Amino acid sequence: MAATTDTLADTPPPGNPVERLREAFNRLDGQQKMGLMVAIAAIFAIIVGTILWSQQPDWKVLFSNIAEKDGGAIVASLEQQNIPHRMSDSGAIMVPSNRVHEVRLKLASQGLPRGGMVGFELMENQKFGTSQFAEQVNYQRGLEGELARTIMSIGAVQSARVHLAIPKPSVFVREEQKPTASVLLNLYPGRGLEPAQIAGITHLVSSSVPQLASSNVTVLDQNGSMLSQIKNKLTEAGLDPTQIKYVREVENTIVQRIEEILKPVLGPENFKVQVAADIDFSQSEQTAEIYKPNSSPETSVIRSTQNNESASVNQSAGGVPGALTNQPPVPATAPLTAPPTGNTGAPGRPGKPGESQGQVDAAGITAPLNALGQPISTTKNSTTNYEVDKTIRYTKQGMGNIRRLTTAVVVNHRKDVDKAGKPITKPLPEVEMKQINDLVREAMGFNKERGDSVSLANAPFTEITKPDHSLPVWKDPENISYAKDLLKYLLIAAIVAFLYLKVIQPSLKTMFPPPKSEEPTTAEGVAGAAGHVSISGEPGEDGEGAEVHIDHYAVKVQKARDIAQSDPKAVANIIKDWMGANAA
């Protein structure tokens, strides 16, 4: 015959949760009820506040380094528009990051910030009946303010002041005075103005005022140095900042070339390069004209040839001797005596009367030879013009040519380890030094005819230990900020834990007490206290043959100890039954 007994733990009777909660809350007294409600409200408020605090917007700078007057106007405008804002330790105005651009546009529509000065808005508030003097003063103040605002738009200028001296117009030309201007610039720390920027400010002011020459504009910085004369002094001394900048650029370019070719070989920290460039900025123009008149006949070229031939016949004297011979010649008359006539026949043979004795052909003129033998004069001229070898050369030498380059390179010793394992340095071998020298020459564009020089040295570098300027961990502002945030969260967690452990948990124990269980006195009771126990077998008079299976060993052992202390007789019977079953 087998018997099985199951015993389950008691469960609370089902009911309405609200009613059970109300009954549990009514178990508390008045003080516990008040403490529980206050603790729950405090925990809820702390949780909500922590969530809102962690979700605060990121603040960004709206304006910084502004005048106090402009800062007050900006803060008043932000408060009027209900825009959240706060001031940083450096005096900057900060707003939520998602509204920075919106707020700047709104303030710009209101003319903020004004830069601590007024402009032509002074003319908008002119009262009726204002005198001419007051109107002129307001106009001059507005013009000075507008010029200062324009100059402050330059990146290096922090603030500016402009003073104009405009004389009264005069009807007399001799007594007319020209206006003058003075500009005071407050530059940002570590910044400066180029000569071109100074000239631009000067021309800006001179162009804004009628009849104001650029030479009558004075520009000063916050140190009192006159900036408007820097460019003139450099020009007078023969120095040009543009030329100096060009020299630096040439030197830096050559240094960069050498460094780029030596870095893969030696490493970035094992060499130093310096280059000095001598630049010729002189500009010259030359015109040369070369003649070569004594050229050889083979290479000579005839330009032109001119031949002249002339012939004339001299007539014999005629007339009656005496005073009449000095008179002008008259038409010839027949001679008193017949002159002998000749012919063209053979010599010694008289010719016939009326025949010519001969002709002369000279220079294309044919003249007869009469019996009197009149002479004939002839002239021949020949002129030959040759091409002259002439060369015209026009040479213009550009400025900025490299006159000479001087390069100095120092190479560090090579690091090595000796037999003992200690770090040592060794000089580079001659072959490697020669290779480095050749590389430097090729990289810099070495020209022997130009007089370039290269100096290469191998020496150990002195290690420079940089001082540690890092702040300790406890002094680092970033770490301090993180620590403050962590302490806030820990404080909040400690407050919540205190309220829960000291107020809420005791109240919950009072509201929901643990169920009371009866102590078992039998074997079945032991099994029931443990949870679920199954007993099977043929029990005898003392329970022989019974087999007990106990779940949850630790719980059952504790319950068995408690029963053994309260009812030792029942425990002895159970052990007796176990021993009898084992003996069988």
Secondary structure, 3 states (H helix, E strand, C coil): CCCCCCCCCCCCCCCCHHHHHHHHHHCCCHHHHHHHHHHHHHHHHHHHHHHHHHCCCCEEEEECCCCHHHHHHHHHHHHHCCCCCEECCCCCEEEEHHHHHHHHHHHHHCCCCCCCCCCHHHHHHCCCCCCHHHHHHHHHHHHHHHHHHHHHCCCCEEEEEEEEECCCCCCCCCCCCCCEEEEEEEECCCCCCCHHHHHHHHHHHHHHCCCCCHHHEEEECCCCCECCCHHHHHHHCCCCHHHHHHHHHHHHHHHHHHHHHHHHHHCCCCEEEEEEEEEECCCEEEEEEEEECCCCCCCCCEEEEEEEEEEEECCCCCCCCCHHHHCCCCCCCCCCCCCCCCCCCCCCCCCCCCCCCCEEEECCEEEECCCCCCCEEEEEEEEEEECCEEEEEEEEECCCEEEEEEEEEEECCEEEECCCCCEEEECCCHHHHHHHHHHHHHHHCCCCCCCCEEEEEECCCCCCCCCCCCCCHHHCHHHHHHHHHHHHHHHHHHHHHHHHHHHHHHHHHHHCCCCCCCCCCCHHHHHHHHCCEEEEECCCCCCCCEEEEECCHHHHHHHHHHHHHHCHHHHHHHHHHHHHHHHC
